[in-house]
Amino acid sequence: MAKHGGFSGGMPGNMNNLMKQAQRMQRQMEENQKEMETKEFTASSGGGAVEVTVTGKKEVVKVKLSEEVVDPEDIEMLEDLVVAAMNEALRQAEEANSEVMNKMAGGLGLGGGFPF
């Protein structure tokens, strides 16, 4: 006699497919994260007088200063330019990371919201 209603061992087809898709998405996210960590983002301030490079891991790897911006009488201006360049480079890294995450979320079919 056949059983009705209930599962006969194992996951139903849809659940199995969802699990596979989730595992695939996790692998893609890990690959994207590793790729982001190797990217570098450079920003400048003061018309290029200060240049800062950060990685996708948000680590500063380079600061370049033009000679004309190094004025012992105006250290505050140099500090402000370094901060501005660093913040812009970090913003670029964050924006690139958000784009990657949005593409991943689009792959989940979440679109613009939930239907409830």
C-alpha positions as CSV (number, residue, x, y, z in Angstrom):
1,M,0.0,0.0,0.0
2,A,1.4,3.4,-1.0
3,K,1.9,6.1,1.6
4,H,0.1,9.4,1.1
5,G,1.2,12.7,2.5
6,G,4.7,12.8,4.0
7,F,8.2,12.3,2.8
8,S,9.7,8.9,2.1
9,G,13.2,9.6,3.2
10,G,15.4,12.4,2.0
11,M,14.5,15.9,0.9
12,P,11.8,16.7,-1.6
13,G,13.1,17.9,-5.0
14,N,12.4,21.6,-4.4
15,M,14.2,21.6,-1.0
16,N,17.2,19.8,-2.5
17,N,17.4,22.3,-5.3
18,L,17.2,25.2,-2.8
19,M,20.0,23.7,-0.7
20,K,22.2,23.3,-3.8
21,Q,21.5,26.9,-4.9
22,A,22.3,28.1,-1.4
23,Q,25.6,26.3,-1.4
24,R,26.4,27.6,-4.9
25,M,25.6,31.2,-3.7
26,Q,27.8,30.7,-0.7
27,R,30.8,29.6,-2.9
28,Q,30.2,32.6,-5.2
29,M,30.1,35.0,-2.2
30,E,33.4,33.6,-0.9
31,E,35.0,33.9,-4.3
32,N,33.7,37.5,-4.7
33,Q,35.0,38.4,-1.2
34,K,38.5,37.0,-2.0
35,E,38.5,38.9,-5.3
36,M,37.4,42.1,-3.5
37,E,40.2,41.7,-1.0
38,T,42.8,41.8,-3.8
39,K,41.4,45.0,-5.5
40,E,42.9,48.4,-4.7
41,F,41.1,51.7,-4.7
42,T,43.0,55.0,-5.0
43,A,41.6,58.5,-4.3
44,S,43.2,61.9,-4.1
45,S,42.5,65.2,-2.6
46,G,44.0,68.7,-2.9
47,G,44.0,68.5,-6.7
48,G,46.2,65.4,-6.5
49,A,48.5,66.6,-3.8
50,V,47.6,63.7,-1.6
51,E,46.9,60.2,-2.9
52,V,45.8,57.2,-0.8
53,T,45.4,53.6,-1.9
54,V,43.4,51.1,0.1
55,T,42.5,47.4,-0.5
56,G,39.1,45.8,-0.6
57,K,39.9,44.7,2.9
58,K,39.9,48.4,3.8
59,E,43.6,48.5,4.6
60,V,45.7,51.5,3.7
61,V,48.6,50.3,1.5
62,K,50.0,53.6,0.1
63,V,50.0,57.3,0.9
64,K,51.6,59.6,-1.6
65,L,52.3,63.3,-0.8
66,S,53.4,66.0,-3.2
67,E,56.3,68.1,-1.9
68,E,54.3,71.3,-2.2
69,V,51.7,70.1,0.2
70,V,54.2,69.5,3.0
71,D,54.2,72.8,4.8
72,P,55.5,72.7,8.4
73,E,53.5,75.9,9.0
74,D,50.2,74.2,8.0
75,I,50.2,70.6,9.2
76,E,46.4,70.8,9.7
77,M,45.8,71.2,6.0
78,L,47.9,68.1,5.2
79,E,46.1,66.1,7.8
80,D,42.7,67.2,6.4
81,L,43.8,66.3,2.8
82,V,45.0,62.8,4.0
83,V,41.7,62.2,5.8
84,A,39.7,63.3,2.8
85,A,41.6,61.1,0.4
86,M,41.4,58.1,2.8
87,N,37.6,58.5,3.2
88,E,37.1,58.7,-0.5
89,A,39.2,55.6,-1.2
90,L,37.3,53.7,1.5
91,R,34.0,54.9,0.1
92,Q,35.0,53.5,-3.3
93,A,35.9,50.2,-1.8
94,E,32.6,50.0,0.1
95,E,30.7,51.0,-3.1
96,A,32.4,48.2,-5.1
97,N,31.6,45.7,-2.3
98,S,27.9,46.8,-2.3
99,E,27.7,46.4,-6.0
100,V,28.9,42.8,-5.7
101,M,26.5,42.1,-2.9
102,N,23.6,43.6,-4.9
103,K,24.4,41.4,-7.8
104,M,24.4,38.4,-5.6
105,A,21.1,39.4,-4.0
106,G,19.6,39.8,-7.5
107,G,20.6,36.2,-8.2
108,L,18.3,35.2,-5.3
109,G,15.3,36.7,-7.1
110,L,14.6,39.1,-4.2
111,G,14.1,42.0,-6.6
112,G,12.8,45.0,-4.8
113,G,11.1,43.5,-1.8
114,F,9.0,40.7,-0.4
115,P,5.4,40.1,-1.5
116,F,4.0,40.2,2.0
